[in-house]
Amino acid sequence: MRLGGRMGNRLHRAALLLAVLGAVVGGLVIAGLTWWLLWWLLGAKAETPNQLDLTKIALSVAAGVGGAVALVVAYRRQRDLERGRFAELFGAAARQLGDADVAVRIAGVYAMAGVADEFSAPSRRQQCVDVLCGYLQLPYEPADGANHLVSRAESTDEAGIKVELVYQFRQNDREVRRAIVRVIAQHLRPSADISWSACSMSFRGAVLETADFRDAVFSGRHTAFAGARFIGPSTFERARFDGHHVTFRGATFRDGPALFDRATFDTSLIEKRELAGYGTTFADVTFESSVSFESATFKGPRTNFSGARFLGARTSFQDAKFRAELTLFERAAFDGDHIAFDRAEFVSARVTFGRAQFYATLTAFDEARVGASNRLRNRGTRETDFARAEFHGGVRFPQTVLGGRMVDFTEGDFFGDISFVGTRFAAQEINFDRPKAWVGIHFDWDDVPTRKPTSVKPNPWPPSAAG
């Protein structure tokens, strides 16, 4: 330890010496350059300076160099003091967060938040935020969250041998976790005195109970809730996600509604060198309870709900706007009582519901716009893909506009009460070829086949189910 300390002191002194030498050399260079400019501009060579003038110049240069050295030393001293103070406060707050007593841990939450507020350097603030987020990623069982015990013993019989297992708990950990979520959310709202919105937020694998992030602004490079477990009502109403990457991949929501009403997902600031997979990701997420994305807006390179499962009584995307370059609902499963896409707008360059499963009692696309023409966007929607999707239960598209270049329903499984009555087929081509099943599906031209738009395939109509 002494050797390491001596080596650190030597490196520190060497760095300070280099900084001072740099200031001296810089001062001399500036003084020489100034003298040369004055000599060249004012014709200083017309009159030879006397000894007194030379002395004044020398003293001025020496004073300037000395001032520069003093500034360098003062700056380094102040920086070292700040670094030492940060290490001291950060360490104290971290020790409190690791304490066995719940009151001490809660105090540690606010102490760590205070350190983050006091030290505005991005790296130091991020370090404090990472510790708070990291606490939420520690192993935690919600059933024991309010337990006043610190341990629990259980006896088991293994191969005739009595074994006693002792489980350790963080006493009343639920209150500590709620304090962390509350503190972080408060610092992410526009009303915060000191904002943490520019920090990356990682809640990967965290357990979040009754999480309230309404009005929060996530502007950090990464916002990650991948694999998180949301328990109880969770709200992100009016939240704004405008960093480079937002992911809820594999997250689970249960025991309460999940609300994303009027939230904005805008990852448009993506850099060209970033991975193509960046954007907004809800892939493989499971909503066991009702979820609402009403009036939400999705922008950026991609919006990904591939493999998502909507299992709650009600799922709503009413008035949502999907404007990302790519919108994916591939392999998504829609179950429950009511799935609402009423008045939703899908104007991405490509939209896919390929192999999606519509199993809800009612799935409604009332007055939705699926696909955009070239007049609405620079390139319009190249393809809207419902290929191999399964339409079971009740599915309806009244007053829905199917636009863009191509809408593909090939190899779809239509078995239930599926209505395209009142649908506007505005795309250049809409293809229902080779369905797996064709039962209970209705169109405006059922009674008069000649009224079928020529853009709707196949011909002749109706399509024949695959044997």
N, C-alpha and C positions, 0 to 999 in steps of 0.2 A: 504493500500500500504506500509506503514512504517513497519507494522508487517511482511509482506511478505519479505520486503527487509532485515529486521533484521534476520529473519529465514534463508534467503539465505546466509547472511554473516556468521552466526553461522555454517551452514553446510559447507561452504567453509573453515572456519578456522578449523573445526573438520577434514575435509579431509586432509588439509595441515598438521595438527598435527599428524595424523595417518601416513602420508607419511614420515614425519621426524622421528617419532619413528621407523618406519620400516627400514629407512636407518641406524639409530643408532644401532638397534638390529642386522641388517644384517652386519654392520661393525664390531661389537664386535664378532659375530659368525665367520666371516672370519678371524679376528685377532687371535681368540682362536684356530681355526683350523690350521692356519699357524704356530703358536707357537708349537702346538702339533706335527705337521709333522716334523718341524725342530728338536724338542726334540727327536722324535723317529728315524729319519733318521741319524742325526748327533751325536747322543749320548750326548745330551745336559746335561744329568744328571751326567755325569762324573765329571763335575766341577760346583760348585754352583755359580750362577751369583752374582756379587757384587751389591751394592746399585746403583752405577752409571749406570750399564747395565740395571737394572730394570727401572730406571728413563727414559733412552733412549727409551726402549720398550714402556713404558707408554705414553711418548710424541708422539711416532710414531703412536700408536693406536689412540690417541686423535686427531692427525692431520688427520689421515685417515677418522675417523668418521666425523670430522668437514667438510672435503672436500665433503664427501658423502651428508651431510646435505645441504651444499651450492649448490651442483648440483641439489638436489631435489627441493629446493626453487627456483633456477633459472629456472629449467624446468617448474615448475608449473606457475611461473610468465610469462614466455614466452608463454605458452599455453593459459593462460588467456588473454594476450595481443592479441594473434592471434584470439581468439574467439571473443573478443570485437571488433576487427577491422573488422572481417567478418560480424558480426551483423550490424555494422555501414554502411559498404559499401553495403551489401545486402539490408538493409532497404531503403537506399537512391535510389538504382537502382529500387527497387519495387515501390517506390513512383513516380518515373519518368514514369514508365510504366502505372501507373494509372492516369496520368495527362490528362487534356482535350486538351492540345495543341499537335498537331501532331509532331512538332519538338522535344518537350521534350520527347515524347514517343519513338521516334526513338533513341534519345540519351540514353534513358533508356535501349533499346535493347543492345546497344554496352557496356553500363556500366555493365549490368548483365553478358554479355559475358566476360568482363574483370575480374569480380569477379570470375567467373568459371575458368578462366585461371590462376589467381593468387593463388587460393586455390586448391591444387591438391588432398586434401583428398577426397576419393570417395563420401562420404556422402554429403559433402558441394558442390562439383561440380554437383552431381545429383540434389541437391536442386535447384541450379540455372537453370539447364536444364529443370527441371519440371516446373519452373515458365514460361520460354519461351514457352514451349510446351503448358502449360495451357492457355496462352494468345490466342493461335490459336484455342482453344476449346471454347472460349467465343462466345456467340450468334453473328452472323454476316450475313448480307445479301449482297451478291456480287453486286447487283444492286445499292446499296448505298455506295459501298466501296470507291469511289472517291468523295463523297459528301463533299462540303465545309461547309455545314450547320451543326450545332450541334443539331438541333431539327426540327421537322416538325409537323405541326398541321393539323388535319383533322376533319371535322364536319360531324356527322352522325345524323340521325333521328331515335330514338328508342321509339316506342309507343307514337309518338307525342311529344316527349321530345328531344330537340336539345342537343346533347352531343358532346363535343369537345375532341378529343384524341390527345395527344402530344407524339410523338416518339422521344426518345433521341438517338443521334448517336455519335460514336467516329469519330471525324473529320478526313477525309482522312485515314481511317484505313487500306486501301489496301496497302499503302506504308509501314506502320508499319509491317504488316504481311509479306510482301515480304522481309523486312529487317531481320525478325526473321528466315524465311526459308533459306535465303542466308547465314546468320551467322552460323546456325546449319549445313547446308550442307558443308560449308567451313571447319568446324571443324571435319567433318566425313571423309574427303578425306585423302588419304595417304600423300599428300603434306602439310597437316596442321602442323604448328609449335607446336601446342598443340592439342592433339587429344581428342575428346569426344566419340570415338567409343565404349569405354567400358561402357558408360552410357546406361541405358534403355531409350527408346524413346517412348512416348505415345502421339499419335495424334488422339486418339479416338474421333470421332464425329467432327473433325476439318474440316474447309473449307480451301482448299489449291488451290490457283490460280496459274497456270503456274509454278508448282513445279519442280525444277531442282535438283534431287539427283543423278545425274550421278557420277559414280566412288565412291560413298559413301560406307563406311564400317560400318555396323550395327553389333556390337559384344556384345551389352548389353544383359542381361538376357532376356528381353522382348523388342520386337519391335512391336508396335501396331498402325495400321492405320484402325482399325475396325470402320465401320460406317462413315469414312471420306468421304468428297465430294471433288473430284478432278475436277477442272474447267479449261478448256483450255488445251493446250499441257502439258503433264506430262512425265517426263523421269526419269527412274532408270537404264539407260544403264550402264552396267559393274558394277553395285552395287553388294555388297557382304553382305549377311545376314547369319551370322554364330553364332548367339546366341542360346538360348534354344527354343525360341518361336517367330514365325513371323506370324502376322495375319493381313489380309486385309478384314476380314469377314464383309459382308454387305456394303463394300465401293462402291461408284459410281464414274465412270469416264465419263465425257461428254465434248462436245465442243472442242475436240482436241484429237489427238492420244495419247495413253499411250504406252510408250516404255520401255520394260524390256530386250532389246537385250543384250545377253552375261552376264546377271545377274546370280549370283550364290546364291542358297538357300540351305545352308548346316547347318542343326541343329543337326549334328552328335554328338555334345558334350552333348547331353541330359543325365541326370543322371537316374539311374535305379528307383529311388524313385519318379520320376516325373510322372505326369498324362499321361495316354496313348494318350490323345488328343493333346499333344504337337507336334510341327513340323511346317510346312508351310501351312497356311490356306488362301485360296481365296474363301472360301465357301460363297455362296449367293452374290457374288460381281456382279455388273452390269457394263458392258463396253458398253456404248451407242455409243461410237466412235470406230474407229479402234484401235486394240491393237496388239503388237508384242512381243513375247517371243523368238525370233529367237536366236538359239545357247545358250539359257538359260540352266542351270543345276540345277536339283532338287535332293537333297539328304536328309538323316535323317530318322526319324521314319515314317513320312507320308507327302504326298503332297495332299492337299484337295481342289479341285475345285467343290465340290458338290453344286448343285443348282446355279452355276454361269451362267450368261447370257451374251452371246457374240452377241451383236446386231449391231455392226458397219459394215461398208462396207467390211472390211478385218480383219481377225483374223489369226495370223501366229504363229505357233509353229515349224517352219522349223528348222531342225537340233537340236531341243531341246532334252535333255537327262533326262529321268525320272528314277532316281536310288534310290528313297526312298523305304523303306520296303513296303509301301502301297501307291498306286496312285489312287486317287478318282476323277472321273468326273461324278459321279452318279447324275442323274436328270439335268445335265448341258444342256443348250439350245444354239445351234449353229445356228445363222441366219446370214443374210447379203448376200453379193455377193460371197465371197471366204473364205473358212476355209482351212488353209494349215497346214498339219502335215507331210509334205514331209521330208523324211530322219530322222524323229524323232525316238528316241529309248525309248521303254517302257520295262525296265528290272527289274521292281519291283517284289517282291515275289507275290504280287497280284495287278492286274490292273482292275479297274471297270469303264465301261461306262453304267452301268445298268440304264435303263429308260431315257437315254440321248435322246435329240431330235436334229436330224441333218436335219435342214430345209433350209440351205443355198442353193443358186443357185448351188454352187459346193463345196463339201468337199473332199479334196484330201489327201490320205495317201501314196503318191508315194514313193516307196523305203523305207518305214518305217519298223522298226522292232518292232513288238508288241509281247512281251513275250520272255523270255530268256530260253535257254536249260540249263541243269545241267553243261554243259561244260563251259558256259559263266559265271555262278555264282555258288556259293557253293550249293545253294538249287534250283536255277532256279526259273521260274515263275510258281506257282501252278495253277493259274487260271487267265484268262482274260475274263471279264464278260461284254457282250453286251446284256444281257437278257432284254427283253421288251423294247429295244431301238427302236426309230422311225427313219427310213431312208427314208426321203422324198427329193425331188429335185434330184440333181446329187451327187452321192457318188462313189468314185472309190478307188481301192486298187491295182494299178499296181505295180508289183515287190515288193509288201509288203510281209514280212515274218511273218506269224502267228505261233509263237512258244510256248514253254512251255508245261505243261501237258495237259491243258484243255482251249479251247476257246469256250465260250458259247454264241450263238446267239438265244437261245430258246425264243419263243413267240415274236420274233421281228416283227416290222411292216415295210415291204419292199414295198414301193409304189413310184416309180419314175424311175430314170435311175441309177441303182446301179450295178456297175461292179466289179467282182472279177476276171476278165480276167488278167492273168499274175501273180496272187497271188500264193505264195508258202505256202502250207498248211503243216507246219513242226511240229505242235503240235501233241501230242499223240492222242488227240480227238478234233474234231471241230463239234459242234452240232447246226444244224439249225432247230431243231424239233419244231412243233406246231406254225408256224408263224401266226400272225394275218392277214397279207396280203402278197401276193407273186406276185407282179406285177413289170415288168421292171427290173428284176434281171438277170445277165448274168455270166456264168462260162466258163472256157475253154472246158468243156466236154458237152456243150449244145447239140452239134450235135452227139457226140459219148458218151453216158452215161457210157460205160464201162471204160472210162479213169478216172472216178472219183476216187480219192484216197480213200482207205478203211477207213482212219481215219475220213473222212467227213460223218456225219450222217444227216438224218436217211437213213435207207435202208428199202424198195426201195426208189429210188430218182425219182422225186423231192418231197419235203415235201408238204403235203396238208395243205392249209390254214384252220385255225379254223373256223368252221361254226358259 
